[in-house]
């Protein structure tokens, strides 16, 4: 028999993000890559023909790599008869609408950010989409890129599709889809590279600022405004600022070049009635006070070995903590019992007063499906408030 739920997933998540205590701790899953989907479909939890029929009837998205269908499988059986009752409340879907472009200095197609990506298929037949490196390595490449403005405008039609998927997941499966949009730092460095960012920041700051402003005005702001017209409940920006032991760039440079644009992201989301979450990997403690200042509602990833999570909870109660369940060691190598106990401790430490939405610290890749199921079952079991 399915567990009785006092609130919907959306009510539960908004309650947490507004600083209040819900009926239970919500759960979060950023998503999964092709390899995890392959593992899941070879496990005892795999989607059955009956599941597929129900998902088809409900028009759940099978967009590659089919992660919405997998997340729906975690539903309780009163929602999906074959559901495994390890409910996920919140997930992520990145916004599309940006295509590829051709530059004269290379034979390879570039993403709109200027980045080079490659689709590769391993010997086991599982595809992967890899970042190869920056495609704008010289100032003249960047200046030529600025003349490609018309090719960078987002495709309006794609936003109807993401709105439909979001509404289907919410209305049919009680799962909130946070709409993902790439952040200003990654959009910049994926195209010009870390070395150029550092060099321009020191020697040609006006040139770097012009490039960052160009990307904001050309496709970041238009994409965000088109997204807000679909009335999302949650917007989630992906922008990795940290390494294992600190920021990828000096905090001074982050505040000069990135923070002002990120603040614009937050304002547009809030003005449109949405909560704003940030996905950022690594040790980002240095700029947590800035997150409070610009009004970010929640920060996600927060691998426990890189971040003092208890300190965040105590010093920055305004910010909801998402993720925090280590995906690279705990969820990959430990037993279900160890995972269950770890989740129990995390909820007791970080979620006692609300402000906590646990889940894996990044995309699911090669973790055993039974460990992921155990994690979400443990969140339900130990996350109930009196």
C-alpha positions in Angstrom: 0.0 0.0 0.0 1.3 3.4 -0.9 2.3 5.8 1.9 -0.2 8.5 2.7 1.1 11.9 1.6 -0.1 15.1 3.4 1.1 17.5 0.7 1.8 17.6 -3.0 5.4 17.6 -4.2 5.0 21.3 -5.2 3.5 22.3 -1.9 6.3 20.4 -0.1 9.1 22.0 -2.1 7.7 25.6 -1.9 7.2 25.2 1.8 10.9 24.3 2.2 12.1 27.1 -0.1 10.0 29.6 1.8 11.7 28.7 5.1 8.9 26.7 6.6 8.7 23.0 7.7 6.7 20.7 5.4 5.1 17.3 6.2 8.3 15.6 5.3 11.7 16.3 3.7 11.3 16.4 -0.1 13.7 14.6 -2.3 15.7 15.7 -5.4 17.3 14.0 -8.4 19.3 16.1 -10.9 18.9 13.5 -13.5 20.8 10.6 -15.1 23.0 9.9 -18.0 22.8 7.1 -20.6 24.9 4.7 -18.5 22.6 4.9 -15.5 19.5 4.4 -17.7 21.2 1.3 -19.2 21.9 -0.1 -15.7 18.4 0.7 -14.5 16.8 -1.0 -17.4 18.9 -4.2 -16.7 17.9 -4.2 -13.0 14.9 -5.6 -11.2 13.4 -2.1 -11.2 13.3 -1.8 -15.0 10.3 -0.3 -16.8 7.9 -3.0 -17.7 5.6 -3.2 -20.8 2.8 -2.2 -18.5 4.8 0.8 -17.2 5.5 1.8 -20.8 1.8 1.6 -21.7 0.9 3.8 -18.7 3.7 6.3 -19.4 2.6 6.4 -23.1 -1.0 7.0 -22.1 0.1 9.9 -19.7 2.4 11.3 -22.4 5.5 11.2 -20.2 8.6 12.4 -22.1 10.9 9.8 -23.5 13.4 12.4 -24.5 16.9 11.0 -24.6 18.2 9.7 -22.2 14.6 8.8 -21.0 15.2 10.1 -17.5 11.7 11.4 -17.0 10.3 7.9 -17.5 12.9 6.5 -15.1 12.1 9.1 -12.4 8.3 8.3 -12.9 9.1 4.7 -12.1 10.0 5.8 -8.5 6.4 6.8 -7.9 4.1 5.1 -5.4 1.9 2.4 -6.9 -1.3 4.5 -6.5 0.3 6.8 -9.2 2.0 4.1 -11.3 0.9 0.6 -10.5 4.4 -0.8 -11.1 6.0 2.1 -9.1 8.8 1.2 -6.6 7.5 3.6 -3.9 10.8 5.6 -3.5 9.3 8.9 -4.5 11.3 11.7 -6.1 9.7 15.1 -5.6 12.0 17.4 -7.7 14.1 16.8 -10.8 15.8 18.9 -13.5 15.3 19.5 -17.2 17.6 21.8 -19.1 16.0 24.3 -21.5 16.7 23.6 -25.2 16.1 26.0 -28.1 19.8 26.8 -28.9 21.4 25.2 -31.9 24.8 24.8 -33.5 26.8 27.3 -35.5 29.7 27.3 -38.0 32.7 29.5 -37.7 35.3 30.1 -40.4 38.3 29.2 -38.3 37.2 25.6 -37.7 35.6 22.7 -39.6 33.7 21.6 -36.5 30.3 22.9 -35.5 30.2 24.9 -32.2 27.5 25.2 -29.7 26.0 28.7 -29.3 28.4 29.2 -26.4 31.4 28.6 -28.7 32.1 25.2 -27.1 33.1 22.0 -28.9 31.1 18.9 -28.0 31.3 15.4 -29.3 28.8 12.5 -29.3 30.7 9.3 -28.7 29.5 5.6 -28.6 31.6 3.3 -26.4 32.3 -0.3 -27.2 29.3 -1.3 -25.1 27.0 0.7 -27.3 26.1 3.4 -24.7 26.3 6.9 -26.1 27.9 9.9 -24.3 27.9 13.6 -25.1 31.3 15.0 -24.2 32.7 18.5 -23.9 35.9 18.6 -26.0 37.1 22.1 -25.2 36.7 25.7 -26.1 36.2 26.7 -29.7 37.1 30.4 -29.4 40.8 30.4 -28.6 41.9 33.8 -30.0 40.6 37.3 -29.7 39.8 37.4 -33.4 37.7 34.2 -33.0 35.7 35.9 -30.3 35.2 39.0 -32.3 34.0 37.0 -35.3 31.7 35.1 -32.9 30.1 38.5 -32.0 29.0 38.8 -35.6 27.0 35.6 -35.4 24.3 37.1 -33.2 21.4 36.1 -35.5 22.4 32.4 -35.3 22.2 32.5 -31.5 18.6 33.4 -30.9 16.7 30.7 -29.0 14.0 28.8 -30.8 10.6 29.9 -29.4 8.8 26.7 -30.4 11.0 24.5 -28.1 9.6 26.2 -25.0 6.1 24.9 -25.6 7.5 21.4 -25.4 9.3 21.9 -22.1 6.1 23.5 -20.6 4.1 20.4 -21.6 6.6 18.0 -20.1 6.7 20.0 -16.9 2.9 20.1 -16.5 2.6 16.3 -17.3 5.2 15.4 -14.7 3.5 17.6 -12.1 -0.2 16.7 -12.8 0.3 13.0 -13.6 3.2 11.9 -11.4 3.4 14.6 -8.7 7.0 15.5 -9.7 8.2 19.0 -10.0 10.5 19.7 -12.9 12.9 22.5 -12.2 13.7 24.2 -15.5 17.5 24.3 -16.0 19.4 27.1 -17.7 23.1 27.4 -18.2 24.8 30.1 -16.1 27.1 32.9 -17.3 30.4 31.4 -16.1 30.0 28.1 -17.9 28.7 29.8 -21.0 31.8 31.9 -21.1 34.5 29.4 -20.2 33.1 26.6 -22.3 33.7 28.9 -25.3 36.9 30.7 -24.5 38.5 28.4 -21.9 39.8 29.0 -18.4 43.1 30.3 -19.6 41.6 33.0 -21.7 39.2 34.0 -19.0 42.1 34.4 -16.5 44.2 36.3 -19.1 41.5 38.6 -20.1 40.3 39.3 -16.5 43.9 40.5 -15.7 45.0 42.2 -18.9 41.8 43.0 -20.9 38.9 43.2 -18.5 36.8 45.4 -20.8 37.1 42.8 -23.6 36.0 40.0 -21.2 33.1 42.1 -19.9 32.1 42.8 -23.5 32.0 39.0 -24.2 30.0 38.2 -21.1 27.6 41.0 -21.8 27.2 39.8 -25.4 26.3 36.3 -24.3 23.8 37.7 -21.8 22.1 40.0 -24.3 22.2 37.6 -27.2 20.9 34.3 -25.8 21.0 34.2 -22.0 18.4 36.9 -21.3 16.2 36.0 -24.2 16.2 32.3 -23.2 15.3 33.1 -19.6 12.5 35.5 -20.6 11.0 32.9 -23.0 11.2 30.4 -20.2 9.4 32.6 -17.8 6.6 33.0 -20.3 5.9 29.3 -19.7 5.4 30.1 -15.9 7.8 27.6 -14.3 7.5 27.1 -10.6 11.3 26.5 -10.2 14.2 27.7 -12.3 17.6 26.0 -11.7 20.8 27.5 -13.1 23.7 25.2 -13.7 27.0 27.1 -13.2 30.0 25.2 -11.6 32.2 27.6 -9.7 34.3 25.2 -7.6 37.1 22.7 -7.6 37.5 20.2 -4.7 39.4 22.8 -2.7 38.0 26.2 -3.7 36.8 28.3 -6.5 37.9 27.9 -10.2 38.5 31.6 -10.3 39.5 34.2 -7.7 36.5 35.4 -5.7 37.2 39.0 -6.7 36.9 38.0 -10.4 33.7 36.1 -9.7 32.2 39.1 -8.0 33.3 41.5 -10.8 32.3 39.5 -13.9 29.8 36.7 -12.9 27.8 37.9 -9.9 26.2 40.9 -11.6 24.8 38.6 -14.4 23.8 35.9 -12.0 21.9 38.5 -10.0 20.0 39.3 -13.2 19.0 35.7 -13.6 17.7 35.6 -10.1 15.7 38.8 -10.5 14.0 37.7 -13.8 13.0 34.4 -12.2 11.7 36.0 -9.1 9.8 38.7 -11.1 8.2 35.9 -13.0 7.0 34.2 -9.8 9.5 31.4 -9.7 12.0 30.2 -7.1 15.6 30.2 -8.2 18.1 27.4 -7.5 21.7 27.2 -8.3 23.6 24.0 -9.2 27.3 24.5 -8.6 29.8 21.7 -7.9 32.9 21.9 -5.8 33.9 24.0 -2.7 32.0 27.2 -3.0 31.9 28.4 0.6 33.7 31.7 -0.3 30.7 33.0 -2.2 27.8 31.7 -0.1 27.3 35.2 1.4 26.9 36.5 -2.1 24.2 33.9 -2.8 22.3 35.3 0.2 22.8 38.9 -1.0 21.4 38.3 -4.5 18.5 36.2 -3.2 19.2 32.7 -4.4 16.6 30.4 -2.8 18.6 27.1 -2.8 22.0 25.8 -3.7 22.5 22.2 -5.1 25.2 19.7 -5.4 27.2 20.4 -2.2 29.3 17.2 -2.0 29.9 16.7 1.7 33.7 16.2 1.4 34.1 19.6 -0.3 31.7 21.7 1.8 31.0 22.3 5.5 27.3 21.5 5.3 26.6 22.0 9.0 28.2 25.5 8.8 26.0 26.4 5.8 22.9 25.3 7.6 23.8 27.3 10.7 25.2 30.5 9.1 23.0 30.7 6.0 19.5 29.6 7.0 18.0 31.7 4.2 19.3 29.2 1.6 17.9 25.7 1.2 20.5 23.0 0.8 19.9 20.5 -2.0 21.8 17.4 -2.9 24.5 16.6 -0.3 24.3 12.8 -0.7 27.7 11.9 -2.2 27.3 10.3 -5.6 30.9 9.3 -6.4 31.7 7.1 -3.4 28.8 6.6 -1.0 26.1 5.8 -3.6 28.5 3.9 -5.9 30.4 1.7 -3.5 28.6 1.4 -0.1 25.9 -1.0 0.9 22.3 -0.1 1.1 22.5 -0.2 4.9 25.3 2.3 5.0 23.5 4.5 2.6 20.3 4.3 4.7 22.2 5.3 7.9 24.0 8.1 6.1 20.7 9.6 4.8 19.2 9.3 8.3 22.2 11.3 9.8 22.1 13.9 7.0 18.4 14.6 7.6 18.9 14.8 11.4 21.8 17.2 10.9 20.7 19.4 8.0 16.9 19.0 7.9 15.8 19.3 11.5 14.5 22.8 11.0 13.6 22.5 7.4 15.7 24.0 4.6 16.8 20.7 3.2 16.0 18.8 0.0 18.4 15.8 -0.2 19.5 13.8 -3.3 22.6 12.7 -5.2 25.2 15.4 -5.6 25.2 15.1 -9.4 23.9 13.3 -12.4 23.4 9.5 -11.9 26.0 7.7 -13.9 27.3 4.3 -12.9 25.8 3.8 -9.5 24.0 0.5 -8.7 20.3 1.2 -9.1 19.5 -0.6 -5.8 21.6 2.0 -4.0 19.7 4.9 -5.6 16.4 3.2 -4.7 17.5 2.7 -1.1 18.5 6.4 -0.9 15.1 7.7 -1.9 13.3 5.2 0.3 15.4 6.3 3.2 14.5 10.0 2.6 10.8 9.1 2.8 11.3 6.9 5.9 13.5 9.3 8.0 12.2 12.6 6.6 8.8 12.8 8.3 8.3 15.8 10.6 6.1 15.4 13.7 
